[in-house]
Amino acid sequence: MKLTTTAALLACTVPHVQAFSDSSPFILFSTAKLRTPSSTPQLQTASQVFTTAKSLLSSCPSSRYVLVSQPNLHAADIRDGSSGGSRSCRLPNLCSAVESDENNSNWDVAEVIGQLSGKALEEYINDACEGRKQDVSVQRFELRHLPAASPRDGEDKGRDDILGDNDYELGKLLENLGDDYTVMVYSDPNEFNAYEPEFSEPVHIDLKRWSGEALEVLVRESSKSTNNLPLFEKYQFFTPGIFMSFIVLAVLLSILSVGLKALASLQVSYGAFDKEMGPAAQKKQM
């Protein structure tokens, strides 16, 4: 079924779906006719998407496969909601390729939770196409990493610039695919750039670069400074652990004293354990 840009790439317009910042889109389009699912949830795990992709590629529908990885890509990077309620595509080359009349099948998921492995997709395609088609080629391309989205000034503009350059590179790649191909665009959402804190004043980072000799000197100087202290200032004799041990010991001693007092209070007559030798005892024996 032919999908338009609004249905294929801008599908995740539901507000609660936008809350998943650790997700990424998955887009598949092909010149072959694939049996795409009639209904596709726009929030799926990576294993679910991989299972569906394997079912679509199980028949080895094309002779050329292109796996494009765009790290840190989000669904919001494809759609543009800045102009009121309208949403336009921010990746024109990718959107035009999906809408191309040459493509007979399109399938996409807006929010994929987890990591999709391009190596696993490549291995499955090679296994599925083994002995079925001649001259089957599988190519993997990794575009430039997008910086992590941040509310700081200038970050979004730099992200948009890199996104535009990557879309241009993707457009040049798609121009030479021919008439028998299958393209998959995915992302690894776990490859976010590490957060780098900003300080108003310079921080002496050379403190992190202590060598082994410097650490030994520091330990030696600290030991010398503590050797001249009095005994009760140099060592700590009453710690919280010792205090808790005293409390537990007091409770156990109180229990022991109660038990000893209970045993000491037992009174037994001297003849309680003597054997009866009278007539009554003889009758019991008979």
C-alpha positions in Angstrom: 0.0 0.0 0.0 1.4 3.4 -1.0 1.9 5.7 2.0 2.3 9.4 1.8 4.8 11.5 3.7 2.2 12.4 6.4 1.3 8.7 7.0 4.8 7.2 6.6 7.1 9.7 8.2 5.0 12.1 10.3 2.8 9.4 11.9 3.7 10.0 15.5 1.6 13.1 16.2 0.1 11.7 19.4 1.3 13.9 22.3 2.1 11.1 24.7 4.4 9.3 22.2 6.6 12.3 22.0 7.7 11.8 25.6 10.0 8.9 24.7 13.3 10.7 24.2 15.2 7.4 24.1 13.4 6.1 21.0 14.1 6.4 17.3 12.2 5.9 14.0 12.6 3.0 11.6 11.8 3.5 7.9 11.7 0.8 5.2 10.8 1.4 1.6 11.3 -0.9 -1.4 10.6 -1.1 -5.1 9.3 -4.7 -4.5 5.8 -5.4 -3.4 5.9 -6.5 0.2 3.2 -7.8 2.5 3.3 -4.9 5.0 1.1 -5.2 8.1 -2.4 -3.7 7.7 -2.0 -1.8 11.0 1.3 -0.8 12.6 1.6 0.5 16.2 3.8 3.5 16.2 5.4 2.5 19.5 7.3 -0.8 19.4 10.4 -2.4 20.8 13.5 -3.1 18.7 12.8 -6.9 18.9 9.3 -6.4 17.5 10.5 -4.2 14.6 13.3 -6.7 13.9 10.8 -9.6 13.7 8.6 -7.7 11.3 11.5 -6.6 9.2 12.7 -10.3 8.9 9.2 -11.3 7.8 9.2 -8.7 5.1 12.7 -9.6 3.9 12.3 -13.4 4.2 11.6 -13.8 0.5 14.6 -11.7 -0.6 12.5 -9.3 -2.6 15.3 -7.1 -4.0 18.8 -7.5 -5.4 20.2 -4.5 -3.5 19.8 -3.6 0.1 21.0 -0.4 1.7 21.1 -0.1 5.5 21.5 3.6 6.6 22.3 4.3 10.3 21.7 7.8 11.6 22.7 7.8 15.3 20.7 10.0 17.7 17.8 10.4 15.2 14.4 11.0 16.7 10.9 11.2 15.1 10.9 14.9 15.9 13.9 15.4 13.6 11.8 14.2 10.7 8.7 16.2 11.3 8.5 20.0 11.8 5.7 21.4 13.9 7.0 24.9 14.2 4.5 26.4 11.7 1.4 26.2 13.7 -0.5 22.9 13.4 1.0 21.9 10.1 3.9 19.4 10.0 6.4 19.3 7.1 9.3 17.0 6.5 12.7 18.2 7.7 14.5 15.6 5.6 13.3 16.4 2.0 15.5 13.9 0.2 14.4 11.0 2.5 10.7 12.0 2.2 10.9 12.4 -1.6 12.5 8.9 -1.8 9.7 7.4 0.3 7.1 9.1 -1.9 8.7 8.2 -5.1 6.5 6.4 -7.7 9.2 3.7 -8.0 8.5 2.5 -4.5 5.8 -0.1 -4.2 6.1 -0.8 -0.4 6.6 1.4 2.6 6.7 0.5 6.3 7.7 2.7 9.2 7.5 2.9 13.0 7.8 6.3 14.6 9.1 5.2 18.0 11.4 2.2 18.4 12.5 1.5 22.0 15.9 -0.2 22.1 18.8 -0.7 19.7 18.5 -2.1 16.2 21.6 -3.9 15.0 22.6 -3.2 11.4 24.9 -6.2 11.5 22.0 -8.5 12.5 19.9 -7.2 9.6 22.8 -7.7 7.2 23.4 -11.2 8.4 19.7 -12.1 8.0 19.5 -10.7 4.5 22.5 -12.7 3.4 21.0 -15.9 4.9 17.6 -15.2 3.3 19.1 -14.5 -0.1 21.6 -17.3 -0.1 20.9 -19.4 -3.2 17.8 -17.5 -4.3 19.1 -14.5 -6.2 22.3 -13.7 -8.1 24.4 -10.6 -7.4 22.7 -9.6 -4.1 24.5 -6.7 -2.5 24.1 -5.4 1.1 25.6 -2.1 1.9 25.7 -0.3 5.3 26.2 3.4 5.7 26.6 5.4 8.9 25.8 9.1 8.7 27.4 11.7 10.9 26.3 11.5 14.5 23.7 14.1 15.6 24.5 15.9 18.8 22.3 15.2 21.8 19.3 17.5 21.9 19.7 20.2 24.5 17.9 23.4 25.4 21.1 25.4 25.4 21.5 28.2 22.9 23.0 27.2 19.6 22.7 23.4 20.2 19.5 23.0 18.1 20.9 25.1 15.2 24.0 22.9 15.1 21.9 19.8 15.2 19.8 21.1 12.3 22.9 21.9 10.3 24.3 18.3 10.7 20.8 16.9 9.9 20.7 18.9 6.7 24.2 17.7 5.6 23.3 14.1 6.4 20.1 14.4 4.3 22.1 15.8 1.4 24.5 12.8 1.7 21.5 10.5 1.9 20.1 12.1 -1.2 23.2 11.5 -3.2 23.2 7.9 -2.1 19.6 7.3 -3.1 20.1 8.7 -6.6 22.3 5.7 -7.6 20.2 2.8 -6.3 18.7 1.8 -9.7 15.3 0.2 -10.0 15.5 -2.8 -7.7 16.4 -1.9 -4.1 15.2 -2.0 -0.5 16.3 0.8 1.9 16.1 0.8 5.7 16.8 3.8 7.8 17.3 3.3 11.5 19.1 4.7 14.5 20.9 3.7 17.6 19.2 5.8 20.4 21.8 4.7 23.0 24.7 6.6 21.4 23.9 10.0 23.1 26.8 12.3 23.7 27.9 12.5 27.3 26.8 15.6 29.2 29.6 18.1 29.8 28.9 20.4 32.7 29.6 24.1 32.4 31.1 26.2 35.2 31.1 30.0 35.6 34.7 29.9 36.8 37.6 27.7 35.6 38.1 24.4 37.4 41.5 23.0 38.1 41.2 19.7 36.3 44.9 18.9 36.9 43.7 17.4 40.3 42.5 14.4 38.3 45.9 13.7 36.9 47.8 12.6 39.9 50.6 10.2 39.1 51.6 7.3 41.3 54.5 9.2 42.8 52.4 12.2 43.6 49.9 10.0 45.4 52.7 8.4 47.5 54.0 11.8 48.5 50.5 12.9 49.5 50.0 9.8 51.6 53.4 10.1 53.3 52.7 13.8 54.2 49.3 13.0 55.6 50.8 10.2 57.7 53.5 12.5 59.1 50.9 15.1 60.1 48.9 12.5 62.1 51.9 10.9 63.9 52.3 13.8 66.3 48.7 13.9 67.4 47.6 12.6 70.9 46.3 9.0 71.2 42.6 9.9 71.5 42.8 12.4 68.6 44.7 10.1 66.3 42.3 7.1 66.7 38.6 6.9 67.1 37.7 4.5 69.9 34.0 4.9 70.1 32.4 4.5 66.7 28.7 4.0 65.8 29.3 0.3 65.2 30.7 -0.1 68.8 27.8 1.9 70.2 25.3 -0.4 68.5 27.2 -3.4 69.7 26.9 -2.2 73.3 23.2 -1.8 72.9 22.7 -5.3 71.5 25.0 -6.7 74.3 22.9 -5.0 77.0 19.7 -6.5 75.5 21.2 -10.0 75.4 22.6 -9.7 79.0 19.1 -8.6 80.2 17.6 -11.7 78.6 20.2 -13.9 80.1 19.8 -12.5 83.6 16.0 -13.0 83.4 16.6 -16.7 82.4 19.0 -17.3 85.2 16.7 -15.7 87.7 13.9 -18.0 86.5 16.0 -21.1 86.8 17.2 -20.0 90.3 13.6 -19.5 91.5 12.6 -23.1 90.9 11.9 -24.9 94.2 11.7 -28.7 94.4 11.3 -30.8 97.6 14.0 -33.2 98.6 11.7 -36.2 98.4 10.3 -35.4 95.0 12.6 -37.9 93.2 12.7 -40.6 95.9 11.3 -44.0 95.0 8.1 -45.0 96.9 8.5 -48.2 98.9 5.2 -48.3 100.7 2.1 -50.5 100.2 0.7 -48.1 97.6 3.7 -48.6 95.4 3.4 -52.4 95.7 -0.2 -52.2 94.6 0.8 -50.2 91.5 3.3 -52.8 90.6 0.7 -55.6 90.8 
